Amino acid sequence: MIKKILPLLLALIGLGAGIGGGLMLRPEPQEVVEINPCGDVPAANAAHDPHAAPDEHGEDPAHAAFEYVKLNNQFVIPDLENGRVVSMVVLSLSLEASTGSRESIYAREPKLRDVFLQVMFDHANTGGFKGDFTDSVTMNALRHALLEAAQTTLGPEINDVLVIDIVRQDVG
């Protein structure tokens, strides 16, 4: 019977010694110091400071006045060469708009889609969807033209046009 208890007793003693040694040799906790190089920002000025840190909900105060409105359907734009369709471009767009303007955007979405399609057709006709069509210069020109069209159609409540997806399928 002692032959059965002895291994169990030795295991318990070893376990206890290991835990005790670990506790004794544990390093002291180090103090964490947080340094803000900009100093403290008063709470009253934080809402008006574009460089203010995000609030406790993770929102940047400079962008808290905007909401994102995803347009319901994708845009399909043919890319023509000598009167023949050589590729199709599919885009999904969202708008960064003033908070509370979602309903007015959806109410005017047919007009907005028409204006956006015209901008994208013009972009395609000038070669914007040929070659390296995702180049930053090309994409910035398209975004700027879309933003200008959106602000003309809906007003200053539109802050930005975001290209969510863009795909080009060559027709073979």
Buried (B, 14 or more C-beta within 10 A) or exposed (E): EEEEEEEEEEEEEEEEEEEEEEEEEEEEEEEEEEEEEEEEEEEEEEEEBEEBEEEEEEEEBBEEEBBEBEBEEBBEBBBBEEEEEBBBBEBBBBBBBBEEBBEBBEEBBEEBBEBBBEBBBEBBEEEBBBEEBEEEEBBEBBBEBBBBBBBEBBEEBBBBBBBEEBEBEEEE
